[in-house]
Amino acid sequence: MDKKKVKDYMTYDVVTVNAHGTVRDVIETIKNTHHDGFPVVENSKVVVGYISARDLLFVHPSTPVEQVMSRHLIVADPDMSVNDAARVIFRSGIQKLPVVNDRNELIGIMSNADVIRSQIEHVSPEKVFKFIETLKKLYGVEPTLKRGSVPIINLLPTQSKIYEDELEGRMYEIKKGLAEPLIVVRRPGRWILVDGHHRAIAAKRLGIANLDAYIIEVRENIELGMERTARTLNLKTLDDIKVLDYARHPLVALTHRLVRHG
């Protein structure tokens, strides 16, 4: 995670309010954007404060922004690691970090949502080695591991559905050059996709033919359990994977049930 920088995940198109405006202006901006807080700037880009919806409570609409904004400003550097930004957000209790250059000019904003997105579907070497150990125990084979590029058109999927919101995040990461490697098993005549279905579909949508991967080589010509699962699910190519919208994500369904129960 430390290789991932704030500049790679921050939002560049930031809504701001003018330091010389009024609370009425901020209220209108909240109505128009549905955001709950904004960096306050002078001369269109120099950050001088931050104002949130809670700062407007019991304040007359004609009050100058400068009188109610927070001047205790916590900001991020674009080259800060995402991990460090996450620590600042967690420890300070704020939800958004304005990102500024060395002249205190606003160049982006890093939200807690951006931090979460940066860590979804993170592949670790431990995950790869645990899978190799599983193959050894189940099939009595001695797989080898290498890092390389794999052709996504040849991949046999082993997961029948993915989710649109995560797919959009993976497309963003691929465009930025931040996508984690796939985990793929290669045995005679077959490439089996173990981990990274969202990334593979994202690459396909972007017209990318090859992706970086951890390639686990199995020399023995044996059918793996995940291949039988793929056959049961009628999965032959990436086109057989269903892309579900966010409303059907099981985590969202669970949250809705909890809310209704409460």
PyMOL commands that set and color helices and strands:
alter all, ss='L'
color gray80, all
select helices_A, chain A and resi 6-9+23-33+53-56+65-68+82-92+112-119+125-139+152-154+164-176+197-205+225-232+238-240+246-248+250-261
alter helices_A, ss='H'
color red, helices_A
select strands_A, chain A and resi 17-18+37-42+46-52+96-100+106-111+144-151+155-156+161-163+182-187+190-195+210-217+242-244
alter strands_A, ss='S'
color yellow, strands_A
deselect
rebuild
show_as cartoon
